[in-house]
Each structure stands twice: as structure tokens, then as C-alpha cells.
Amino acid sequence: MGKFKENYVVDAQGNPIGVVLDIADYRKLLEELEELESIRAYDAAMALGDEAIPFEQAVAEIEQNRP
């Protein structure tokens, strides 16, 4: 993951309460999070030792289970 240019939002006491990101950085984070979710789903499936299913079916099931 690359370095992101973030700006912190702070409260009256100077405590960080939020972050403002460049939209391109935000989108990159979302892409990387999606990739990580796919990797975790793959790892979980492999740990179960279930039989292989077609790729399209796997993607459909992942998409169905997303919040």
C-alpha cells in the first residue's frame, strides 16, 4: 500500500477525530480493501477443504455476502 496524504480533523483539545483524504487515495484504499476481502475469502474457503466451485459462482457468493 502506498503512502497517502492525509489531513487530520481535530477537536477543540487537538485530539484527532477524523481524516480527510484525497479522493484518488480514498478510491485506492477501497480497491485494496476489496482485494484483501477476496484474499480472505479464498483463504477461508481453502481452510474448509471444500470442493472447488466455478469462479463465477464463487464471485456471486462473495458479492451476495457483502454488507
Residue pairs with C-beta under 8 A, 6 or more apart in sequence:
1 29
1 32
2 28
4 21
4 22
4 25
4 28
4 29
5 21
5 22
5 25
6 19
6 20
6 21
6 25
7 19
7 20
7 21
8 16
8 18
8 19
8 20
9 16
9 17
9 18
9 19
9 20
10 16
10 17
11 17
21 29
37 62
37 66
38 62
41 58
41 62
45 58
